[in-house]
Amino acid sequence: MYISENFQKGKYYTEKEVNEVLKDIFDDFVMIRRYLIDYKLLNRNKEGTRYWVVDP
């Protein structure tokens, strides 16, 4: 299972919502969130207040 599959395409998430999803998967959810952004599986706005799944 890919971690990014836990997020719906077309939906915007707050940082708190992203953290809640990732907490159930891995203890260091901040690191996983960073990797999802670095590997372009999730994107976020400049303020870091909205996250969304990147379309391939």
DRENTI-855141 format. One record per atom (N, C-alpha, C): residue number from 1; residue in three letters; atom name; x, y, z. Coordinates in steps of 0.1 Angstrom, whole numbers, plus 5000, padded with zeros to 4 digits. Example, Ala and Ser with C-alpha at 12.3 -4.5 7.8 and 13.67 -1.06 7.14 Angstrom:
// residues 2
+-----+------+------+------+------+------+
|  nr | rest | atom |   c1 |   c2 |   c3 |
+-----+------+------+------+------+------+
|   1 |  ALA |    N | 5132 | 4943 | 5078 |
|   1 |  ALA |   CA | 5123 | 4955 | 5078 |
|   1 |  ALA |    C | 5132 | 4967 | 5078 |
|   2 |  SER |    N | 5128 | 4978 | 5071 |
|   2 |  SER |   CA | 5137 | 4989 | 5071 |
|   2 |  SER |    C | 5129 | 5000 | 5079 |
+-----+------+------+------+------+------+
This chain:
// residues 56
+-----+------+------+------+------+------+
|  nr | rest | atom |   c1 |   c2 |   c3 |
+-----+------+------+------+------+------+
|   1 |  MET |    N | 5008 | 4988 | 5000 |
|   1 |  MET |   CA | 5000 | 5000 | 5000 |
|   1 |  MET |    C | 5009 | 5012 | 5000 |
|   2 |  TYR |    N | 5005 | 5022 | 4992 |
|   2 |  TYR |   CA | 5012 | 5035 | 4992 |
|   2 |  TYR |    C | 5006 | 5044 | 5002 |
|   3 |  ILE |    N | 5014 | 5051 | 5009 |
|   3 |  ILE |   CA | 5009 | 5060 | 5019 |
|   3 |  ILE |    C | 5000 | 5071 | 5013 |
|   4 |  SER |    N | 5003 | 5076 | 5001 |
|   4 |  SER |   CA | 4995 | 5086 | 4995 |
|   4 |  SER |    C | 4981 | 5082 | 4992 |
|   5 |  GLU |    N | 4979 | 5068 | 4991 |
|   5 |  GLU |   CA | 4965 | 5063 | 4988 |
|   5 |  GLU |    C | 4956 | 5066 | 5000 |
|   6 |  ASN |    N | 4961 | 5070 | 5011 |
|   6 |  ASN |   CA | 4952 | 5074 | 5023 |
|   6 |  ASN |    C | 4946 | 5087 | 5021 |
|   7 |  PHE |    N | 4949 | 5094 | 5011 |
|   7 |  PHE |   CA | 4944 | 5108 | 5008 |
|   7 |  PHE |    C | 4936 | 5108 | 4995 |
|   8 |  GLN |    N | 4925 | 5115 | 4995 |
|   8 |  GLN |   CA | 4916 | 5116 | 4983 |
|   8 |  GLN |    C | 4921 | 5126 | 4974 |
|   9 |  LYS |    N | 4921 | 5123 | 4961 |
|   9 |  LYS |   CA | 4924 | 5133 | 4951 |
|   9 |  LYS |    C | 4913 | 5143 | 4950 |
|  10 |  GLY |    N | 4917 | 5155 | 4948 |
|  10 |  GLY |   CA | 4907 | 5166 | 4947 |
|  10 |  GLY |    C | 4903 | 5172 | 4960 |
|  11 |  LYS |    N | 4908 | 5167 | 4971 |
|  11 |  LYS |   CA | 4904 | 5171 | 4984 |
|  11 |  LYS |    C | 4916 | 5179 | 4990 |
|  12 |  TYR |    N | 4913 | 5190 | 4997 |
|  12 |  TYR |   CA | 4924 | 5197 | 5004 |
|  12 |  TYR |    C | 4924 | 5194 | 5019 |
|  13 |  TYR |    N | 4935 | 5192 | 5024 |
|  13 |  TYR |   CA | 4937 | 5188 | 5038 |
|  13 |  TYR |    C | 4945 | 5199 | 5046 |
|  14 |  THR |    N | 4942 | 5201 | 5058 |
|  14 |  THR |   CA | 4950 | 5209 | 5067 |
|  14 |  THR |    C | 4962 | 5201 | 5071 |
|  15 |  GLU |    N | 4972 | 5208 | 5077 |
|  15 |  GLU |   CA | 4984 | 5201 | 5082 |
|  15 |  GLU |    C | 4980 | 5191 | 5093 |
|  16 |  LYS |    N | 4971 | 5195 | 5101 |
|  16 |  LYS |   CA | 4966 | 5187 | 5112 |
|  16 |  LYS |    C | 4959 | 5174 | 5107 |
|  17 |  GLU |    N | 4951 | 5176 | 5096 |
|  17 |  GLU |   CA | 4945 | 5164 | 5090 |
|  17 |  GLU |    C | 4955 | 5154 | 5084 |
|  18 |  VAL |    N | 4965 | 5160 | 5078 |
|  18 |  VAL |   CA | 4976 | 5151 | 5072 |
|  18 |  VAL |    C | 4983 | 5144 | 5083 |
|  19 |  ASN |    N | 4986 | 5151 | 5094 |
|  19 |  ASN |   CA | 4993 | 5145 | 5105 |
|  19 |  ASN |    C | 4985 | 5134 | 5111 |
|  20 |  GLU |    N | 4972 | 5136 | 5112 |
|  20 |  GLU |   CA | 4963 | 5125 | 5118 |
|  20 |  GLU |    C | 4963 | 5113 | 5110 |
|  21 |  VAL |    N | 4963 | 5114 | 5097 |
|  21 |  VAL |   CA | 4963 | 5102 | 5088 |
|  21 |  VAL |    C | 4977 | 5095 | 5090 |
|  22 |  LEU |    N | 4988 | 5103 | 5090 |
|  22 |  LEU |   CA | 5001 | 5097 | 5090 |
|  22 |  LEU |    C | 5005 | 5091 | 5104 |
|  23 |  LYS |    N | 4999 | 5097 | 5114 |
|  23 |  LYS |   CA | 5002 | 5092 | 5128 |
|  23 |  LYS |    C | 4998 | 5077 | 5129 |
|  24 |  ASP |    N | 4988 | 5073 | 5122 |
|  24 |  ASP |   CA | 4983 | 5059 | 5123 |
|  24 |  ASP |    C | 4992 | 5049 | 5115 |
|  25 |  ILE |    N | 5001 | 5055 | 5107 |
|  25 |  ILE |   CA | 5010 | 5047 | 5098 |
|  25 |  ILE |    C | 5024 | 5046 | 5103 |
|  26 |  PHE |    N | 5029 | 5057 | 5109 |
|  26 |  PHE |   CA | 5043 | 5058 | 5113 |
|  26 |  PHE |    C | 5045 | 5068 | 5124 |
|  27 |  ASP |    N | 5053 | 5065 | 5134 |
|  27 |  ASP |   CA | 5055 | 5073 | 5145 |
|  27 |  ASP |    C | 5060 | 5087 | 5142 |
|  28 |  ASP |    N | 5070 | 5087 | 5132 |
|  28 |  ASP |   CA | 5076 | 5100 | 5128 |
|  28 |  ASP |    C | 5068 | 5106 | 5116 |
|  29 |  PHE |    N | 5056 | 5110 | 5119 |
|  29 |  PHE |   CA | 5047 | 5114 | 5108 |
|  29 |  PHE |    C | 5052 | 5127 | 5101 |
|  30 |  VAL |    N | 5060 | 5135 | 5109 |
|  30 |  VAL |   CA | 5065 | 5147 | 5103 |
|  30 |  VAL |    C | 5075 | 5144 | 5091 |
|  31 |  MET |    N | 5084 | 5134 | 5094 |
|  31 |  MET |   CA | 5093 | 5130 | 5084 |
|  31 |  MET |    C | 5086 | 5124 | 5071 |
|  32 |  ILE |    N | 5076 | 5116 | 5074 |
|  32 |  ILE |   CA | 5068 | 5110 | 5063 |
|  32 |  ILE |    C | 5061 | 5121 | 5055 |
|  33 |  ARG |    N | 5055 | 5131 | 5062 |
|  33 |  ARG |   CA | 5049 | 5142 | 5055 |
|  33 |  ARG |    C | 5059 | 5149 | 5046 |
|  34 |  ARG |    N | 5071 | 5152 | 5051 |
|  34 |  ARG |   CA | 5081 | 5158 | 5043 |
|  34 |  ARG |    C | 5085 | 5150 | 5031 |
|  35 |  TYR |    N | 5086 | 5137 | 5033 |
|  35 |  TYR |   CA | 5090 | 5128 | 5021 |
|  35 |  TYR |    C | 5079 | 5128 | 5011 |
|  36 |  LEU |    N | 5066 | 5128 | 5015 |
|  36 |  LEU |   CA | 5055 | 5129 | 5005 |
|  36 |  LEU |    C | 5056 | 5141 | 4997 |
|  37 |  ILE |    N | 5060 | 5152 | 5003 |
|  37 |  ILE |   CA | 5061 | 5165 | 4996 |
|  37 |  ILE |    C | 5074 | 5164 | 4987 |
|  38 |  ASP |    N | 5085 | 5160 | 4992 |
|  38 |  ASP |   CA | 5098 | 5159 | 4985 |
|  38 |  ASP |    C | 5096 | 5150 | 4972 |
|  39 |  TYR |    N | 5089 | 5139 | 4974 |
|  39 |  TYR |   CA | 5088 | 5130 | 4963 |
|  39 |  TYR |    C | 5075 | 5133 | 4954 |
|  40 |  LYS |    N | 5070 | 5145 | 4956 |
|  40 |  LYS |   CA | 5059 | 5150 | 4948 |
|  40 |  LYS |    C | 5046 | 5141 | 4948 |
|  41 |  LEU |    N | 5043 | 5135 | 4959 |
|  41 |  LEU |   CA | 5031 | 5127 | 4961 |
|  41 |  LEU |    C | 5020 | 5136 | 4967 |
|  42 |  LEU |    N | 5024 | 5145 | 4975 |
|  42 |  LEU |   CA | 5015 | 5155 | 4981 |
|  42 |  LEU |    C | 5022 | 5169 | 4978 |
|  43 |  ASN |    N | 5013 | 5179 | 4976 |
|  43 |  ASN |   CA | 5017 | 5192 | 4974 |
|  43 |  ASN |    C | 5011 | 5201 | 4985 |
|  44 |  ARG |    N | 5017 | 5213 | 4987 |
|  44 |  ARG |   CA | 5011 | 5222 | 4997 |
|  44 |  ARG |    C | 5013 | 5236 | 4993 |
|  45 |  ASN |    N | 5005 | 5245 | 4998 |
|  45 |  ASN |   CA | 5007 | 5259 | 4994 |
|  45 |  ASN |    C | 5018 | 5265 | 5002 |
|  46 |  LYS |    N | 5023 | 5277 | 4998 |
|  46 |  LYS |   CA | 5034 | 5283 | 5005 |
|  46 |  LYS |    C | 5033 | 5285 | 5020 |
|  47 |  GLU |    N | 5021 | 5287 | 5024 |
|  47 |  GLU |   CA | 5018 | 5290 | 5038 |
|  47 |  GLU |    C | 5018 | 5277 | 5046 |
|  48 |  GLY |    N | 5017 | 5265 | 5039 |
|  48 |  GLY |   CA | 5017 | 5252 | 5046 |
|  48 |  GLY |    C | 5003 | 5250 | 5053 |
|  49 |  THR |    N | 4993 | 5256 | 5048 |
|  49 |  THR |   CA | 4980 | 5254 | 5054 |
|  49 |  THR |    C | 4971 | 5245 | 5046 |
|  50 |  ARG |    N | 4974 | 5242 | 5034 |
|  50 |  ARG |   CA | 4966 | 5233 | 5025 |
|  50 |  ARG |    C | 4975 | 5223 | 5018 |
|  51 |  TYR |    N | 4971 | 5211 | 5019 |
|  51 |  TYR |   CA | 4978 | 5200 | 5013 |
|  51 |  TYR |    C | 4969 | 5192 | 5003 |
|  52 |  TRP |    N | 4974 | 5186 | 4993 |
|  52 |  TRP |   CA | 4966 | 5179 | 4983 |
|  52 |  TRP |    C | 4974 | 5169 | 4976 |
|  53 |  VAL |    N | 4967 | 5159 | 4970 |
|  53 |  VAL |   CA | 4974 | 5148 | 4963 |
|  53 |  VAL |    C | 4978 | 5154 | 4949 |
|  54 |  VAL |    N | 4990 | 5151 | 4945 |
|  54 |  VAL |   CA | 4995 | 5156 | 4932 |
|  54 |  VAL |    C | 4990 | 5146 | 4921 |
|  55 |  ASP |    N | 4985 | 5151 | 4911 |
|  55 |  ASP |   CA | 4981 | 5143 | 4899 |
|  55 |  ASP |    C | 4993 | 5139 | 4892 |
|  56 |  PRO |    N | 4994 | 5125 | 4888 |
|  56 |  PRO |   CA | 5006 | 5120 | 4881 |
|  56 |  PRO |    C | 5006 | 5126 | 4867 |
+-----+------+------+------+------+------+
